[in-house]
Every structure is written in C-alpha cells, then in structure tokens.
Amino acid sequence: MTARTPADLGRHLGSGLLSFPVTHFRAEDHSFDEDAYRAHIAHLGAHEVAGLFAAGGTGEFFSLTLPEVERVVAAAVDAAPRGTPVLAPAGYGTATAVELTRSAERAGADGILLFPPYLTEVSQDGLAAHAEAVCRATSHGVIVYSRANAVYQPGTVARLAERCPNLIGFKDGTGDLDAMTRLYAAVGTRLTYVGGLPTAETCALPYLELGFTTYSSALFNFVPAFALAFYEAVRGRRHADVLRMLNDFVLPYTEIRDRKSGYAVSIVKAGLAVTGRPAGPVRPPLTDLEPAELDALARLIAGIGG
C-alpha cells in the first residue's frame, strides 16, 4: 500500500493511464489462478500506469465471491511494483459494499471503486446514501462508478463531494456528454474524472475536453504499448494520430466486442491468449469468443505489431 492521502491519490490517478486487470482462472474448474494473476500484475505494473484496479469490471468482480475478492486484491497489492496504487471494488447492496470496503483495507488496497447497487433501481437520494455510507466506512479515497442502474446526476455528485472529503473521483460509464459537461461545470477540479465506457479509448479525446484526464483501459491488459501510445496521443491532442489508431485497431476491435453481450470482458482475455499471456476462460454467465472471432482478433493485433 502506498502512503498517499485520498486527495493525493486522486491527483495521482488523474495523471496517467489506468489499468483494469483481468482475473486469471484455471481452465479445468474456473478457480482463481493466483500465480498467473500475480505475474500479470507485475507485468502491467512494469509499464507506466497510474493505478491498478483489482477485481474490477474487467476483472469479473460480478462473478467472484466476497472471500475471492479479498484474495484477488491482496494478491494485486503484493505483486504490484512499489509505488503503484491498487484500488479494490465495492458493490451490491450497501451493507455488502461496506463489508467489501473493509475487506479492501485488510487486503492493503489504496482506494475503493464503488460499483452500482445490485439489481434494483434507486432514487438519487438513495444512491447518495449508498455512496456516503461507503465513504464514511473508510478513510481511503473512493471513486463512484456511474452506469446502468446507478447514474449519478450532477447535483448528486456535487452534494457528495461536499459531504464526503474522501470522495476523490467519478467514473462515467454512460457516454452522456451533456451530463458530463454539466457535472464538470458543477464540481470542477474537486474530483478526478475517469472515462469508463467498455472500450474507453473511443471517447477519450472528447472526454479530455470535459476534464477527464484519464480512463480505464482494458486494452492495456494485452497491448500495453499501443494503449500507452494512444493515451499519449490523446493527452497531446494529436487528433490525426488518435483517428489513425481508432481506425487501425480500436473501432474494428469494438465490432468484435459488440457481437455478443459480455464480450467486453471476454475479448480482453482472448487478447491475452493471442499475445501469449493466457488468463484462462471467463466465468459463467459470460462466454468466451468463438474460434472465428479469436482469429479476427489475432489478425487485428498482428496488424499493430502486438
């Protein structure tokens, strides 16, 4: 665990690209393959990354048991290079989210990414109470993830930012540029803003103009050099380079990703298999790519020298 205040952690996360590692499972029984996972964390941490989000959406948080989440986070903390912050997930109902927050502290995580509540639709007041309960349960920095049944309105975020000093970030999974403009106008630089669409590179350039200096890169798992080059082009506002990389790889990649629900995770594990760093299968209810889709992905990766 790094010795940073929540505010320092927020600034650090906003200064570079963020990695959301997959969770490695054994092919025979889908159990957690800790040795392979540790090696992957060390590999990712050797690159220029501002933070590792263990057991996140790309890490199949939704398919892990609570004890497994703590084990995965602890393994990431132990395997990450010194100085690389590791953030842990919290989610489901509020009581479970608080339990996961405390579990993250035991595992040595540096911060918390709060996922939407499980299943049910909620009001803005309920959503605010959910996030505030998690913030009050820890001294660590907390990032809220706005997506699905937990879309935080700008006024809600502004109130949370005022009431919760350790709320350090907002991750967007909606792609609503109008709402993000209103959010940044209301909250300004108080928070770190994280692009969180399934392949966040697609909106990274327009989001940069709205204060989103970073995003969650699933591509970083298997083509880290490309992911970093793309991020540098975005931060440098090199529009021609961004457009070229979108056309050469990112947009064709999303076409494969969109063929089946759940492929946003499956295609990342497929990319690792193609590049010789297999992470095993996805757990049900997700499904792995079909052989023809795997071949198409391999051709795409070869095209960028991956």
C-alpha positions in Angstrom: 0.0 0.0 0.0 1.3 3.5 -0.9 1.3 6.3 1.7 -1.0 8.8 0.0 -3.8 10.9 1.3 -7.1 10.5 -0.6 -6.6 13.8 -2.3 -3.0 12.8 -3.4 -4.3 9.5 -4.7 -6.9 11.3 -6.8 -4.3 13.6 -8.3 -2.0 10.6 -9.0 -4.7 8.6 -10.7 -5.6 11.5 -12.9 -2.0 11.9 -14.1 -1.8 8.8 -16.2 -3.5 5.8 -17.8 -5.4 3.4 -15.5 -5.3 -0.4 -15.8 -8.1 -2.8 -15.0 -6.5 -6.2 -15.0 -8.4 -9.4 -15.8 -8.7 -12.1 -13.1 -7.0 -15.3 -14.1 -9.0 -18.6 -13.8 -7.9 -22.2 -14.4 -9.4 -23.9 -17.4 -10.4 -27.1 -15.7 -12.5 -25.7 -12.8 -12.6 -21.9 -13.2 -10.8 -21.5 -9.9 -8.6 -18.4 -9.2 -5.1 -18.9 -10.6 -3.2 -16.8 -8.2 0.3 -17.4 -9.5 -0.6 -16.4 -13.1 -2.5 -13.4 -11.8 0.5 -12.2 -9.7 2.7 -12.5 -12.8 0.2 -10.4 -14.8 0.0 -7.7 -12.2 3.8 -7.5 -12.1 3.9 -7.3 -15.9 1.4 -4.5 -16.1 3.0 -2.6 -13.2 6.3 -2.5 -15.0 4.7 -0.1 -17.6 3.8 3.5 -17.0 0.4 3.1 -15.2 -1.2 5.4 -12.7 -3.2 2.8 -10.9 -4.3 -0.8 -11.0 -8.0 -1.6 -10.3 -8.1 -5.2 -9.0 -11.2 -7.4 -9.4 -13.0 -4.6 -11.3 -15.5 -5.0 -14.1 -12.8 -6.3 -16.4 -11.6 -8.5 -13.5 -15.1 -10.1 -13.3 -16.0 -8.7 -9.9 -19.6 -9.8 -10.5 -18.5 -13.5 -10.7 -16.2 -13.5 -7.6 -17.3 -14.5 -4.1 -16.5 -12.0 -1.4 -13.6 -14.0 0.0 -12.2 -14.3 -3.5 -12.4 -10.5 -4.0 -10.2 -10.0 -0.9 -7.8 -12.7 -2.1 -7.5 -11.1 -5.6 -7.0 -7.7 -4.1 -4.4 -8.9 -1.7 -2.5 -10.7 -4.4 -2.5 -7.5 -6.6 -1.2 -5.4 -3.7 1.6 -7.8 -3.0 2.5 -8.2 -6.7 2.3 -4.6 -7.8 5.6 -2.7 -8.0 6.2 -0.4 -5.1 4.5 3.0 -5.5 1.8 1.7 -7.9 -1.6 2.2 -6.2 -4.1 -0.6 -6.2 -7.8 0.0 -5.9 -10.4 -2.5 -4.8 -14.1 -2.9 -5.7 -17.2 -2.4 -3.5 -20.7 -3.1 -4.7 -24.0 -5.0 -4.4 -26.2 -3.7 -1.5 -25.0 -1.0 0.8 -24.2 -3.4 3.7 -22.2 -5.6 1.4 -20.4 -2.6 -0.2 -19.4 -1.5 3.3 -18.2 -5.1 4.0 -16.1 -5.1 0.8 -14.7 -1.7 1.7 -13.4 -3.0 5.0 -12.1 -6.1 3.2 -10.2 -3.9 0.9 -8.5 -2.2 3.8 -7.5 -5.6 5.2 -6.0 -6.5 1.8 -3.9 -3.4 1.8 -5.7 -1.6 -1.1 -5.1 2.2 -1.6 -8.7 3.1 -2.6 -12.2 2.0 -3.5 -14.2 1.9 -6.7 -17.9 1.8 -5.9 -20.0 -0.2 -8.3 -23.8 0.2 -8.8 -26.1 -1.5 -6.3 -27.2 -4.9 -7.2 -30.3 -5.3 -9.4 -32.7 -2.7 -8.1 -33.4 0.8 -9.4 -32.8 3.6 -6.9 -33.6 7.3 -6.5 -30.8 9.9 -6.4 -31.3 10.3 -2.6 -30.9 6.5 -2.2 -27.8 6.5 -4.5 -26.3 9.3 -2.5 -26.9 7.5 0.8 -25.3 4.4 -0.7 -22.1 6.2 -1.7 -22.0 8.2 1.5 -22.2 5.0 3.6 -19.2 3.6 1.8 -17.2 6.9 2.1 -17.9 7.0 5.9 -16.8 3.4 6.3 -13.2 4.1 5.2 -10.5 6.7 5.4 -9.4 5.6 1.9 -10.3 7.5 -1.3 -13.5 6.4 -3.0 -14.4 6.7 -6.7 -18.1 6.3 -7.7 -18.9 4.5 -10.9 -21.9 6.0 -12.8 -23.6 3.4 -15.0 -26.6 1.1 -15.5 -29.0 1.5 -12.5 -26.7 3.9 -10.7 -26.4 7.0 -12.9 -25.4 9.9 -10.6 -26.8 13.2 -11.6 -24.5 16.3 -11.4 -26.3 17.7 -8.4 -26.0 14.4 -6.5 -22.2 14.3 -7.2 -21.8 17.9 -6.1 -23.6 17.1 -2.8 -21.5 14.0 -2.2 -18.3 15.9 -3.0 -19.2 18.5 -0.4 -20.2 16.0 2.3 -17.5 13.3 1.7 -13.9 14.6 1.8 -12.6 11.2 0.8 -14.7 11.1 -2.4 -11.9 11.5 -4.9 -13.3 10.5 -8.2 -16.1 10.0 -10.6 -16.0 7.3 -13.3 -18.5 7.6 -16.2 -19.9 4.6 -17.9 -22.8 6.3 -19.7 -21.3 8.3 -22.5 -23.7 11.2 -21.9 -21.6 14.2 -22.9 -24.3 16.7 -22.0 -24.4 15.3 -18.4 -20.6 15.2 -18.2 -20.4 18.9 -19.2 -23.0 19.8 -16.5 -21.1 17.7 -14.0 -17.7 19.3 -14.7 -19.3 22.8 -14.6 -20.8 22.0 -11.2 -17.9 20.2 -9.5 -14.9 21.4 -11.4 -11.5 20.1 -10.3 -12.7 18.9 -6.9 -12.7 15.3 -8.3 -10.7 13.2 -10.7 -12.8 12.2 -13.7 -12.3 8.7 -15.2 -13.7 7.6 -18.6 -15.3 4.2 -18.1 -17.0 3.1 -21.2 -16.4 -0.6 -22.2 -13.6 0.5 -24.6 -12.9 3.9 -23.2 -10.5 4.8 -25.9 -13.4 5.5 -28.2 -14.4 8.7 -26.3 -11.1 9.6 -24.7 -10.5 12.7 -26.9 -13.8 14.4 -26.4 -13.9 13.5 -22.7 -10.5 15.1 -22.3 -12.1 18.5 -23.0 -14.6 17.8 -20.2 -11.9 17.3 -17.6 -11.5 13.5 -18.0 -7.7 13.3 -17.9 -7.7 9.6 -17.7 -9.7 6.5 -18.4 -9.9 2.7 -17.7 -8.0 0.9 -20.5 -8.9 -2.8 -20.9 -6.6 -2.9 -23.9 -3.7 -2.2 -21.6 -4.0 -5.9 -20.5 -2.7 -7.3 -23.8 -1.3 -4.4 -25.9 0.1 -2.1 -23.3 2.5 -0.3 -25.7 -0.4 0.5 -28.0 -2.6 1.6 -25.1 0.1 3.9 -23.8 0.8 5.4 -27.2 -3.0 6.0 -27.7 -3.2 7.7 -24.3 -0.2 9.9 -25.0 -1.8 10.9 -28.4 -5.0 11.8 -26.5 -3.2 13.9 -23.8 -1.2 15.6 -26.6 -4.4 16.3 -28.5 -2.8 14.7 -31.6 -6.1 14.3 -33.4 -4.6 12.7 -36.5 -2.8 10.0 -34.6 -5.8 9.3 -32.4 -8.0 8.9 -35.5 -5.5 6.6 -37.2 -5.3 4.3 -34.2 -9.0 4.3 -33.8 -9.4 3.2 -37.4 -6.5 0.8 -37.4 -7.4 -1.1 -34.2 -9.9 0.3 -31.7 -13.0 0.5 -33.8 -12.6 -2.8 -35.6 -11.9 -4.3 -32.1 -15.2 -2.9 -30.8 -17.0 -4.5 -33.8 -15.9 -7.9 -32.5 -16.7 -6.9 -28.9 -20.2 -6.0 -29.8 -21.1 -9.3 -31.3 -22.3 -10.7 -28.0 -23.3 -9.3 -24.6 -20.5 -9.7 -22.2 -17.7 -9.7 -24.8 -16.2 -6.5 -23.3 -14.5 -8.8 -20.8 -14.2 -12.0 -22.9 -12.4 -10.2 -25.7 -9.7 -8.9 -23.3 -9.0 -12.5 -22.1 -8.9 -13.5 -25.8 -6.4 -10.8 -26.5 -4.1 -12.2 -23.7 -4.4 -15.7 -25.2 -3.4 -14.3 -28.6 -0.4 -12.5 -27.3 0.9 -15.5 -25.4 -0.1 -14.4 -21.8 -3.3 -16.5 -21.3 -5.5 -15.7 -18.4 -7.9 -18.7 -18.7 -11.6 -18.6 -19.5 -14.2 -16.2 -18.4 -16.6 -17.5 -15.7 -20.3 -18.1 -16.5 -22.6 -16.3 -17.2 -20.0 -14.8 -19.6 -18.9 -16.8 -22.6 -15.6 -16.9 -24.5 -15.1 -15.8 -28.1 -15.9 -18.2 -30.9 -12.8 -19.5 -32.9 -13.6 -17.3 -35.9 -13.8 -14.2 -33.6 -10.5 -15.2 -32.0 -8.9 -15.4 -35.4 -10.2 -12.0 -36.4 -8.8 -10.5 -33.1 -5.4 -12.2 -33.8 -5.3 -10.5 -37.2 -6.1 -7.1 -35.7 -3.4 -7.5 -33.1 -0.8 -8.6 -35.6 -1.7 -5.5 -37.7 -0.4 -3.2 -34.9 2.6 -5.3 -34.1 1.2 -6.7 -30.9 
